[in-house]
Amino acid sequence: MTIEKYQIEQINGDALSKHEKRFEFLATELQDVEAIIQKLIDFQVAIPSWALGTGGTRFGRFSGGGEPGSLEEKIEDIGLLHQLNRSSGAISLHIPWDIPKNYQEIITLAAQQGLRFDAMNSNTFQDQKGQGLSYKFGSLQHVDKSVRKQAIEHNIEVIRHGVELGSESLTVWLSDGSSFPGQLNFRRAFENTLESLQEIYAALPANWKLFLEYKAFEPNFYSTTVGDWGQSLLYVSKLGPQAFTLVDLGHHLPNANIEQIVALLLMEGKLGGFHFNDSKYGDDDLTTGSIKPYQLFLIFNELVEGMDARGMNHNTDLGWMIDASHNVKDPLEDLLQSVEAIMIAYAQALLVDRQALQKAQMENDTVTAQELLQTVFRTDVRPLVAEARRRAGGALEPLKVYRDLQVRNELIRKRGAVTVATGL
């Protein structure tokens, strides 16, 4: 399915007068509006190929209609998102779920949708059909060297697929760990994992990055071999300059200060990217910004400050990706909401008066520092984000256009009511 430009413009027209009034009112209160709008236009968030179908939990999955049944259809769905919000211009593939049959055809199809290929993701947390050895007791940490070798070769295969597609990064997430005391020798598991990662790292092309994700628990509940940002940082520091820590917002214990983690990783030059989602209890994979919008803003506040301090490009120097599971929502609607929340938090962070905040910090003026941040957070920047979308050719209200055009019904008509996309 393709949304025509005139359809977006027609629906935009109905809302344009109201939007212009809201935008003009906001713009009079802000400085450097044009520069901020350009940064919003440039900023792109990658959509993971596995998030285009209805997600699930350990207890069940309730598949929706019109889910993409192939990589080509997944690219089509992300193209729809990008047509609407102009901020979803990249796709992140998961191997072996999304192995292209013809690289050039997939590259051409993605280019037609205005998409590039972001980080490639390996999978050693599941046993695949026809797989020789099991990852039941770990992959890169496994006590059996032949299992480790199999996992290493898989990651190197993922790199090869990515090279063909023009990707420049590999994300490694490991479910390796233990569920019971005594099951695992922690030191040996670390050494085996490091040795395995070193072999994968050696296979990276010169222009590639390796992102090492961490997670406190699940599926193992006693220990996780890459269980927190400190362990990930330890690994990537030992690997070399092409290795970085990847932060998943749901991969922390409750009340973790993620914004502080981000600031320190940036300071060390070892923050590689993000998996955006939200959580109430753990790795809930909920819509970004749906539970803790203030925390999302505070994270972006540290990101903008830290990246500017290092002279980094906001759009290209870190990897930005959503990682969510949509158990009760239309996945495309959920992704539209998530990207919107990310853009709002980013826009708010761009509005922070850095000089005033630094002055308050240097004078230990806690009240002023709090007021500076909370005043920005309470500012409704949606007209600013909408204006950036409009100028880029997108919809003023992407979710409204999606529903007005009955996109899901059209996908069901085209693909069928009983479809299950590959993914979690």
N, C-alpha and C positions, 0 to 999 in steps of 0.2 A: 504493500500500500504506500502511496505517496501523497503527502499533503501539498497541494498546489500553493504557490506564493500568493495568488489572488485570494485564496480562502482565508489565509492568515490576515492579509491586509483588510479584507472585508470585515472580519470580526474585530480587528484592531480599530477600524474606523468607528465602530459603534461605541467604543470605550475611549476614543482618543481625547475628546473634549475634557472629560473628567480626569483623565491621566495628566493632561497638560497643565491643568490647574494645580493638581497635587504636586507635580514635579517642579513647576515654577515657584510654588510656595516654599518647597524644601530647598531648592537651589539658592534662594535669596539668603538662606541661613548658613550656607556652606562656603568653604573656600576650595579652590582648585577643582571645581566640579568637572571640568572637561578632562583633566588628567585622571580623575577617579573613574569616570565613565570609560575611558580608554583601557584602564587596567581591568575593569569588569568585563569589557568586550574580549580582551585577550585571554582571560582566565578560563581554562578548560578542565573539566572533571571527567575522568575516564569511567565508562560504564562496564562492569564486568559481565562477560558473556553468560555466566551462570545465574545472574540475577533477573533474567528476562522471563523466567517461568515462576509460577507460584512456589514459594518456599515451603519449608516444613519444620517440624520439630522431631525429637526422638520418638514421639508418640504417633505421628501421622502427617500426611501431606494431603492437602485438598486442592488438587489441580484445577486450574481455571481453563476456560476455553480460549482458543486462538493462540496458544503458546507456540513459540517457534520450535520447529522440529529439525532444524538444520542450522549450520553456521551461517549460511546465506540469509536465512530468515532472522537470525539474531542481529546480523548487521543491518538488516532492513528495519528492525525495531529500534535500534539505537539511532539510525538515521531519522526516524520519526521524532524521537526525543530531541535530536539536535536541530531539526527543522523548527521545533516549537520554542526551545529555550536558547539555542545558539551557544550553549555552554557545555555540551556533551559531545565534543568533537574527537573522542578517542574511545577505543574498545580494548579491553584487557581480556586475553584468552586464557582458558584453563585447559591444560593438556593432561589426559588424553581425551577429554570431552569434545574438544574443538580442533581436531587435526584437519587442516585443509586438504582437500583432494587435489586441488589445483591452485598453487600459490598465486599465480598471476591473475587468475580469474577473481580470487578473493581480494587481492590488492586493488584490482580495478573496481570491483563492487564497492569496497570501502571508500575509495577515492570519489566515486560517484555520489556517495552519501556525505562527503566532506569529513571522513574519519581517518585517523591514523591509528597505528597499533601501539598501544601502551605496554606496560609490563606483561611478560608471560608468566604464567603460574604453573608450577609443577604440582603433582599429586602423589605423595607417598603416604598419605593418611588413610588410603583405602586400597584394598586388593582389587585389581582390575581383571576382567575376563581374560583368561589365557595366561595370566601372570605365573611365572615359575615358582617364586618363593613368596611367603606371606609376610606382611608388615604387622602382624598381630602384636609382636613384642618390640616394635620399633623399626625404623628404616635406617637413617644415617647413624643412629646410635647402636644398632643391633649387635649382639655379641657374636653373631655369625658374619664373617667378613664377606661371604658370598651374597648375603642379603644387602649389606651395605653397598657392595659393588653394583647390584641391580638398581638400587635407589640412585646411586651416583650416575649411572648410565642414563637413567630416565631424565634426570635434570639436564644432562648434557644434550640429550635428544630435544628437550624443550628449547634449549638455547638455539639449536640448529633450526627448529621451526621458526623461532623469533627472528633469526638472521634473514631468513627467506622473506619474511613479512615486513622487515624494516623496524622491528622493535629494537630497543636498546637497553632492556633491563629484564632481570629474572627475579621473581619473588618466591622465596622459599618459606613455607610454613610447615612446621613439623608437629605431629601429634605425639611424638616420642616422649616417653616418660614411664611412670610406674603407677600402679594402683594400690600397692600394698608395701608396707615397710619390709625391707630386706630383699625385695624383688630385684633391685637394681643397685649396682655399684655406681654411685653418683660420679666419682672421679673418672672411672673408666668410660661411662656413658658420654661425659663431656669430651674426653680425649678422642673417642671414636667419632663423635659428631664433628669435632674440629678437623680431624684428618679427612673425613668425607667431604666437608665443605671446602677444604683446601684443594681437593681434586676438582671439584666443580668450579671453584674460583679460577683455577689454572686454565679452564676451558673457555673463560669469558673472552670475547673479542675486546680489543683495546678501548673501544668506545662504549662498552657496556657497564652497567652497574648491577651488583647483586644486593637485593633487599632481603634482610633476614627478619622475619616477623616473630613475635613472641606472644605467649598466651599463658595466663596463670594456671588454668585448669581446663579440663575437658578435651579429649575423652578420658585422659588419665587424671586421677583425682588425688593421688598422694604426692607425686612429683612430676614436673615437666622439665625436659632437658633444656629448652629455651623458654623459661617461665616468666621472665620479666625483662624490662629494658636494660637492666644492668648486665644480665647474662648475654643478651643480644649484642650489647656494646662490647663486651669482652670478646665475643667471637669475631665480630667485624673488625675490631681493632687488631686482632691477630692475623686476620686474612689479608688486609691491605687497603690501599686507597680507593679501590673500586667497590668496596663493601660498605653497606650502610644499614642502619636500623630502620625498620618500617613500623609505624605506630598504627595499630588498629584500636579505635576508640573503645571498643567493647572488650578488649583483652587486658583488663586491669581489675584488681580487686576493688570492691566498693570504696568510694570516696578517695581514690587515688588522685593526686594532683597532676593531671595529665599536662596542664599548661607548664608546670615546672619541668617535667620530663622533656617536653618539647624544647624549652629554652636551653636546657643543658646539652641536649643532643645537637642543637644548632650551634651552640658555642664551640663544641668539639668538632664540628664539621662532619658529624656522623648521622645526621637525620636524612633519611632517604626519601620518605614519602608517607602517605596516609591511606588507611582504609577507613572511610567515614561511615558511621552508623550511630545508633544511640542505644542506651541500655538503662534498665531500672535495677537489675540484680546482677547480671553477669554479661556473658556474650549473647545478648538478646537479639542483636542484629535488627534493631528497630529503625524506623525512618529517622534519618539524621535530623537533629533539632527537635524531635517530638517530645523528648523527656527533659533534656538539660540544655536548653538554648543558650543560657548565660555562660555555661561552661564552654560551649562551642565558640562563642564570641571571645572568651578569655584565651582560648587556645589560639585563635586567629590573631588576637592582639599580640601574643608572644611570637607568632610566626612572622607577622609583618615587621615587628620591631627587630627580631633576630635576623631575618633575611636582609632587611635594609642595612643593618649593621655590617653585614658581610658583603654587601653589594650584589646580592643574588637577584636573579630574575624570578619574579613571583610565579610565573606560569610554567617555566621550563626547568628550573633548577631543582624542584622537588616533584615527586610523583603524587598526583592527586587521584584517588579512586574511591568509589563507593563499594562497600561490601555489606550487603543486607539480605535478609530473607523475608519474603512477603507472604506470611501465612494466611492472612485474611484480606489483603488488599490486591487490587489490580496492580501487577508489578510495574507497569509503565506509569501509572498514577503515583505510586510510591516513589519511583525514581525522579519524577518531576518535582515532587515535594522535597526530596532530599537535596537535589541540586539547588532548588530555590533557597533552602535553609543555609546551604554552604555559601551561596552568593550573598545572602543577607549578612551573615556573620563576617564575611570577607569585607564587604562594603563598610560595615560598622567599624571594623578594625582600621580601615583606611582613614576614617574620620577622627581617630584619636589624636588629640593635640600632644604630640610627643614632647615638645619643649616644656609645656606646662606640667605634664606628668613627671618628667625628669626633675623639674624644679621642686615639685611637691615631694618626690622621693628623697631628694638631697636634703630637704629641710625637715624630713620626718613628719610631713603634714599628711597624716593618714586620711583625714576627712576629705581634703581636697582631692587626693589620689582616687579615693572611692567615688567621689562625685563625678570626676572626669570620665571614669569608665562607665558608671551607671547612666550618666546623662546620654552618652553615645549609644549605649545598649537600648535605652528607652526611646531613641529616635527611630521613627518609622522610615526606614530607608528603602522600602519596597518601590516607591516611585523612581528612585535612582537606579535600582536594579532593572526595573521594567524599561526605563529609557535606554539603558545599555542594550537590552534585548531588542528593542524596537529598531535602534540604529543598526544593529547587526542583521536585521531582517527576520527577527523572531516575533513571537507573540507577546503582547502586553500581559496577557493572562494565559499561560500555557495550558494549565489544567482545564480552564473553561473551554478553550479551543478544542482540546482533546475530547471533551465530553460533547460539545456542540456538534462536532463532526462524527460522533459515535465511532471513534476509532476501534474500540474493543469489539463492538458488534461487527464491524467490517472485517476485523482479523478472524473472528469466529466464522463468519460467512466464508472467508477464503480458505481457512485452515481446518475448520471443524471445531465442534464443541468439546470433543474429548481428545485433548492433546497434552503431552507431558514433555516439557523441555528438559534437556540434560542439565544437571546442576544439583545443588544441595536440596 
